Each structure stands twice: as structure tokens, then as C-alpha cells.
């Protein structure tokens, strides 16, 4: 499991009244995931350590519910940097340990970093960021049961899993990718961690666009909807 303590902290809290997932709630979500995993027979969970009180919140919750069955929790031995490199290093360590699936609590950015390093390991992305398009808002206990069924090999992967599209982005010799959208903007500042002035955006390319989503991909969804399963973007 990966829970990003920094997700959901960008400028949209101020300019758009965006929703807030504090780290106490993220800790409770990890606990509920573990309860769901236990119901499917999963016995061991590896987790990326997290700062900002998230890990402490989880451990307090575990101590307060000793009577409920849950998997053995092991925190990865990682030196945290407070950057996206933490997620990348955690996914690499989990793959090396042979995990069967990875649950990711974060936003679109956290999911993107995890997807860049997960290889063929399935991801369960749960939204704890700001107005996310790629990860879903799902009840964590139910998500834990779903992940556990996959991890334990109790369900056909063809029924439970789907392969997501991605957008490859190249600029000179640099290459990256996006799971939802790539936008061209004249905005010079990255500190806000968000694009919130529509006039500064000139072009958007999306892997999928749904009218009921949020953000730039929703604009594409109103123009010409593209489903996640469609073999093309817009």
C-alpha cells in the first residue's frame, strides 16, 4: 500500500473550495483496506512509510481495534524525501518483494508515478487528492476485498483488471507520460501545483474524457466523449 501524505494540498483549496482528505482519514482508509484484505485471506501487507502524521494515525487506529482480524503490516525501510521519488522507490521495493497488487491512496499525480514503475503489477488507485479523474472514490473496505481477491488469485484477472491508456509526452530528449491529460499552458509558475486560469491553457490532449468527470478531461468529454475503454484519445 502507498498512501501519499501530500495529496490534496494544492491551490484549489483556496480558489475552488476543493474537497479535503486529511491524513487522519487516509490512515482510517488504510485500516479499512486492511480489514477488507483480511476477509479474503491476505496475511501480509507492505506499506510505504509516510510523514505528516499519516503513519501515526494508522498505528493509533490499529491499536484501538486489536480485536479485528487483519494482515501483518510491514513498513518498508525507506529514507523519505518528501517528493514523488518516495512513491517510485516504494513501488520498486514492492515489486522486488513480489507483491501481488498495490493499493494507491493519492491523486492523479500519485497514480501516474506508481503506474510508471509498477510494471505488470495491478494497481488499485483510490482518490484522496483534488478532483481526481483517474483514481476513483470508493469505499476502502470494498476496495480492500477487491484487491484481496486479485492478490489471492481467487478471481479471474480478465474479469477484475483492465489496462489503462497513457499519453506519451516528449520535449527534446525528455520523455514522460500522463494517464489523463497533457496540457500546453503559458503559466510560468509551478508552485500552485494546478492549472486554474483557463485563459492560460491553449491545447489539451486526453486519454479519456467523460462529461461527469472534473478538470480538463471533462471539457474534452463535453466536446467529444472518449471512454476509458476506447482505443484512442482526443
Backbone torsions as a table, in degrees:
resi	resn	phi	psi	omega
1	UNK	NA	141.8	176.0
2	UNK	-126.8	123.9	176.4
3	UNK	-124.7	114.2	-176.4
4	UNK	-83.0	114.1	-179.2
5	UNK	-72.0	-14.4	-177.4
6	UNK	-95.5	-5.4	-177.8
7	UNK	-67.1	144.7	176.8
8	UNK	77.5	39.2	-178.6
9	UNK	-131.9	23.4	-175.9
10	UNK	-91.2	-172.8	-170.5
11	UNK	-65.7	-16.5	-177.4
12	UNK	-67.2	-14.9	170.7
13	UNK	-61.8	-31.7	-175.4
14	UNK	-93.5	-39.4	-172.0
15	UNK	-96.9	-15.6	-175.9
16	UNK	-134.9	5.2	179.6
17	UNK	61.4	35.9	-175.9
18	UNK	-63.8	156.7	-177.5
19	UNK	-68.7	158.5	-176.6
20	UNK	-123.0	128.6	169.0
21	UNK	-112.3	101.3	179.1
22	UNK	-77.1	168.0	-173.7
23	UNK	-71.6	-22.0	173.8
24	UNK	-64.6	-43.6	178.7
25	UNK	-67.0	-37.4	177.1
26	UNK	-61.1	-40.5	176.6
27	UNK	-61.4	-41.1	177.2
28	UNK	-64.9	-36.9	178.7
29	UNK	-64.9	-40.7	177.1
30	UNK	-61.7	-40.8	178.1
31	UNK	-61.1	-44.7	-179.7
32	UNK	-66.3	-36.1	174.0
33	UNK	-57.9	-44.1	-178.0
34	UNK	-65.4	-37.1	176.9
35	UNK	-63.4	-42.7	177.0
36	UNK	-64.4	-39.9	177.6
37	UNK	-62.6	-41.5	-179.3
38	UNK	-61.5	-34.6	-178.0
39	UNK	-66.0	-19.4	-179.7
40	UNK	-102.3	1.8	177.2
41	UNK	96.3	5.4	177.1
42	UNK	-68.1	131.6	-174.1
43	UNK	-108.8	-16.7	-173.0
44	UNK	-141.6	133.6	179.7
45	UNK	-128.9	131.2	171.5
46	UNK	-100.8	139.1	-178.4
47	UNK	-136.9	139.9	172.5
48	UNK	-69.3	126.7	175.5
49	UNK	-62.8	149.1	-176.6
50	UNK	-136.3	142.2	178.0
51	UNK	-87.8	-161.6	177.1
52	UNK	58.0	27.1	174.9
53	UNK	84.1	0.1	-176.3
54	UNK	-67.8	-50.7	179.8
55	UNK	-61.5	-41.1	179.4
56	UNK	-62.2	-39.7	177.4
57	UNK	-61.1	-43.5	179.1
58	UNK	-63.0	-46.4	-177.1
59	UNK	-64.3	-36.6	175.8
60	UNK	-62.9	-41.6	179.2
61	UNK	-64.4	-41.3	178.7
62	UNK	-63.0	-40.3	179.4
63	UNK	-66.7	-30.7	-178.7
64	UNK	-81.5	-8.4	-179.2
65	UNK	-131.3	51.7	-177.3
66	UNK	-65.2	-23.1	-173.0
67	UNK	-75.7	-18.2	-176.7
68	UNK	-87.6	139.3	178.1
69	UNK	-69.0	138.4	178.3
70	UNK	-157.9	160.3	179.7
71	UNK	-69.0	162.3	174.1
72	UNK	-72.9	126.9	-177.2
73	UNK	-97.6	127.6	176.8
74	UNK	-124.0	123.3	176.7
75	UNK	-85.0	132.3	178.5
76	UNK	-65.4	145.2	178.2
77	UNK	-87.1	87.2	-177.4
78	UNK	-126.3	144.3	171.7
79	UNK	-88.8	110.4	-174.2
80	UNK	-76.7	142.9	178.6
81	UNK	-113.2	-10.5	-176.7
82	UNK	74.8	17.9	179.9
83	UNK	-125.0	-180.0	177.9
84	UNK	-63.3	-18.4	178.7
85	UNK	-62.6	-26.1	177.6
86	UNK	-61.9	-46.1	178.9
87	UNK	-63.5	-44.3	-179.8
88	UNK	-60.4	-44.4	-179.3
89	UNK	-67.4	-37.4	-179.8
90	UNK	-66.5	-43.7	179.3
91	UNK	-63.1	-40.9	178.5
92	UNK	-61.8	-42.6	179.1
93	UNK	-65.8	-37.9	179.5
94	UNK	-67.4	-41.3	177.4
95	UNK	-63.3	-41.1	179.3
96	UNK	-63.0	-30.3	179.3
97	UNK	-82.9	-6.2	176.7
98	UNK	79.8	32.6	179.8
99	UNK	-63.4	152.7	-177.4
100	UNK	-91.0	-21.1	179.8
101	UNK	-164.9	158.3	-179.7
102	UNK	-129.3	123.7	172.2
103	UNK	-93.0	131.4	-175.7
104	UNK	-121.0	117.5	175.4
105	UNK	-102.6	112.5	-178.1
106	UNK	175.3	-159.9	179.1
107	UNK	-106.5	-164.0	179.2
108	UNK	-59.3	-38.2	-178.5
109	UNK	-66.6	-42.4	178.3
110	UNK	-63.1	-43.1	178.3
111	UNK	-61.3	-39.7	-179.1
112	UNK	-63.0	-45.0	-179.8
113	UNK	-65.2	-43.0	178.8
114	UNK	-62.3	-41.9	-179.4
115	UNK	-65.5	-29.6	-179.1
116	UNK	-69.1	-19.5	-173.0
117	UNK	-124.2	0.0	-171.9
118	UNK	-84.3	-14.7	-177.4
119	UNK	61.5	-127.5	-179.6
120	UNK	-95.1	6.1	179.0
121	UNK	-73.9	126.0	-178.7
122	UNK	-64.4	144.7	176.3
123	UNK	-112.7	143.0	168.9
124	UNK	-117.1	95.8	-176.5
125	UNK	-86.3	121.2	179.2
126	UNK	-113.3	132.2	-173.3
127	UNK	-76.1	119.5	167.5
128	UNK	-133.1	23.3	-178.5
129	UNK	-106.3	-143.4	-176.5
130	UNK	-112.1	112.2	171.8
131	UNK	48.7	54.6	-171.6
132	UNK	-78.7	148.6	177.6
133	UNK	-103.7	-36.9	-176.0
134	UNK	-83.6	-56.9	178.1
135	UNK	-74.8	153.0	-176.8
136	UNK	-102.4	153.7	169.7
137	UNK	-88.7	106.0	-177.9
138	UNK	-132.7	153.0	176.5
139	UNK	-65.8	128.4	-169.9
140	UNK	-66.6	-33.4	178.6
141	UNK	-64.1	-44.5	178.6
142	UNK	-64.4	-40.9	177.5
143	UNK	-62.1	-39.2	177.8
144	UNK	-62.4	-40.1	177.1
145	UNK	-63.4	-43.7	-179.9
146	UNK	-62.5	-46.9	179.6
147	UNK	-62.9	-40.6	-179.5
148	UNK	-63.9	-38.9	178.4
149	UNK	-63.3	-38.7	177.2
150	UNK	-69.2	-48.0	-176.3
151	UNK	-62.4	-35.9	-178.0
152	UNK	-84.9	-1.8	-180.0
153	UNK	69.4	28.6	-176.3
154	UNK	-97.3	5.3	178.9
155	UNK	-144.5	146.5	-179.4
156	UNK	-65.1	121.2	179.1
157	UNK	-55.7	-30.4	179.7
158	UNK	-64.2	-25.8	177.8
159	UNK	-87.2	-32.2	-169.4
160	UNK	-95.3	-23.9	-170.9
161	UNK	-116.3	152.6	171.1
162	UNK	-139.9	148.0	179.3
163	UNK	-91.1	127.5	-178.4
164	UNK	-85.5	151.5	174.3
165	UNK	-78.3	164.4	171.9
166	UNK	-145.7	159.6	176.9
167	UNK	-110.4	124.2	176.6
168	UNK	-88.9	131.6	-177.1
169	UNK	-120.6	125.3	178.4
170	UNK	-122.9	137.3	175.5
171	UNK	-139.0	101.6	-174.1
172	UNK	65.2	-124.2	179.2
173	UNK	-90.9	-5.0	-178.7
174	UNK	-88.7	141.7	178.2
175	UNK	-137.4	139.1	176.8
176	UNK	-145.8	-177.3	175.7
177	UNK	-146.3	162.1	178.7
178	UNK	-128.7	150.5	178.1
179	UNK	-94.7	-24.6	-175.3
180	UNK	-117.4	-63.1	-175.2
181	UNK	-150.3	158.4	172.0
182	UNK	-129.8	129.2	-174.7
183	UNK	-123.5	146.2	173.8
184	UNK	-101.6	123.3	-175.2
185	UNK	-136.3	152.2	174.9
186	UNK	-91.6	-1.2	-179.5
187	UNK	-66.6	120.6	-175.3
188	UNK	-87.4	-10.5	-172.1
189	UNK	-102.8	135.1	178.7
190	UNK	-104.4	-7.6	-173.3
191	UNK	-61.8	-30.1	-178.6
192	UNK	-73.0	-17.7	179.8
193	UNK	59.5	27.1	-179.6
194	UNK	-163.3	153.5	171.2
195	UNK	-100.8	118.2	-175.3
196	UNK	-134.8	6.2	172.2
197	UNK	-112.0	103.7	-176.6
198	UNK	-56.2	-33.8	-177.1
199	UNK	-65.5	-19.2	-178.7
200	UNK	-86.5	-2.7	-176.8
201	UNK	-106.7	125.1	-177.5
202	UNK	-106.3	-33.2	-176.3
203	UNK	-142.1	143.5	176.5
204	UNK	-137.4	133.8	172.4
205	UNK	-119.0	132.8	-175.8
206	UNK	-124.5	146.4	171.7
207	UNK	-78.0	-35.1	173.8
208	UNK	-150.4	153.8	179.5
209	UNK	-142.8	117.8	-176.9
210	UNK	-122.4	129.8	-178.4
211	UNK	-58.0	-29.0	-178.1
212	UNK	-86.9	4.2	177.9
213	UNK	-87.5	-164.8	177.9
214	UNK	-133.5	167.5	177.0
215	UNK	80.8	-164.9	-174.2
216	UNK	-64.7	-33.8	-179.1
217	UNK	-65.0	-27.4	177.6
218	UNK	-68.6	-33.3	176.1
219	UNK	-62.8	-45.1	176.5
220	UNK	-61.4	-37.2	179.5
221	UNK	-63.7	-29.8	176.8
222	UNK	-77.5	-31.5	-179.3
223	UNK	-75.6	-49.2	-176.0
224	UNK	-161.0	89.9	-172.3
225	UNK	-55.6	137.1	176.7
226	UNK	-128.2	118.2	-178.5
227	UNK	-77.8	159.3	178.2
228	UNK	-60.5	-30.9	-176.7
229	UNK	-86.0	-10.8	179.9
230	UNK	-66.2	141.6	-176.9
231	UNK	-82.4	33.1	-179.3
232	UNK	-157.6	171.0	175.4
233	UNK	-117.6	-156.1	-177.8
234	UNK	-148.5	NA	NA
